[in-house]
Amino acid sequence: MSNTAQAPNVAAFLAELSALTVKHGLAVAGCGCCGSPFLVPTGEKYPNPCAQSLEFHQSAERYETET
């Protein structure tokens, strides 16, 4: 898929992710050292970024966290 074709999908994804962030008060952030995603309550300073990870499990079709 070209970057041009992907751009509308990215914009739509980010719009829906923004709505989920507002609805649930959780933001997806990324670790600065390893890039692992993690959840943080909105409006709070980031905790230890390696303390919690976020992973999408394709077979279960859902995100799961590990602490």
VEXDREN-2710 file (C-alpha; in Angstrom, 1 decimal):
% VEXDREN-2710
k/r/px/py/pz
1/MET/0.0/0.0/0.0
2/SER/1.4/3.4/-0.9
3/ASN/1.8/6.2/1.6
4/THR/-0.9/8.2/-0.3
5/ALA/-3.4/5.3/0.0
6/GLN/-2.5/4.8/3.6
7/ALA/-3.0/8.5/4.7
8/PRO/-6.8/8.4/4.9
9/ASN/-6.7/5.2/7.0
10/VAL/-4.2/6.7/9.4
11/ALA/-6.2/9.9/9.8
12/ALA/-9.4/7.8/10.4
13/PHE/-7.6/5.6/12.9
14/LEU/-6.1/8.5/14.8
15/ALA/-9.6/10.2/14.9
16/GLU/-11.1/7.1/16.4
17/LEU/-8.2/6.6/18.8
18/SER/-8.6/10.2/20.0
19/ALA/-12.3/9.6/20.7
20/LEU/-11.4/6.5/22.7
21/THR/-8.8/8.4/24.6
22/VAL/-11.3/11.0/25.6
23/LYS/-14.1/8.5/26.3
24/HIS/-11.9/6.2/28.6
25/GLY/-9.3/8.7/29.9
26/LEU/-6.4/6.6/28.7
27/ALA/-3.7/7.4/26.2
28/VAL/-1.4/5.1/24.3
29/ALA/2.2/6.1/24.8
30/GLY/5.5/4.6/23.8
31/CYS/8.6/3.7/25.7
32/GLY/11.6/5.9/24.8
33/CYS/14.2/3.2/25.2
34/CYS/12.5/0.2/23.5
35/GLY/9.4/1.6/21.7
36/SER/7.0/-0.6/23.6
37/PRO/3.5/0.9/23.8
38/PHE/1.8/1.3/27.2
39/LEU/-1.3/2.9/28.6
40/VAL/-1.3/6.0/30.8
41/PRO/-4.2/7.9/32.3
42/THR/-4.7/11.2/30.5
43/GLY/-3.4/14.3/32.4
44/GLU/-0.9/12.2/34.4
45/LYS/2.9/12.1/34.1
46/TYR/4.1/8.9/32.6
47/PRO/5.0/6.1/35.0
48/ASN/8.0/3.9/34.4
49/PRO/7.4/3.3/30.7
50/CYS/8.7/-0.3/30.9
51/ALA/6.4/-1.2/33.7
52/GLN/3.4/-1.9/31.5
53/SER/3.2/-3.0/27.8
54/LEU/0.4/-3.1/25.4
55/GLU/0.1/-5.7/22.7
56/PHE/-2.5/-6.6/20.1
57/HIS/-3.3/-10.3/20.0
58/GLN/-4.4/-11.1/16.4
59/SER/-6.0/-14.5/17.3
60/ALA/-8.1/-12.9/20.1
61/GLU/-8.6/-9.7/18.1
62/ARG/-8.0/-7.5/21.1
63/TYR/-5.4/-5.5/23.0
64/GLU/-4.0/-6.9/26.2
65/THR/-1.7/-5.4/28.8
66/GLU/1.1/-6.9/30.8
67/THR/2.6/-5.5/34.0
END
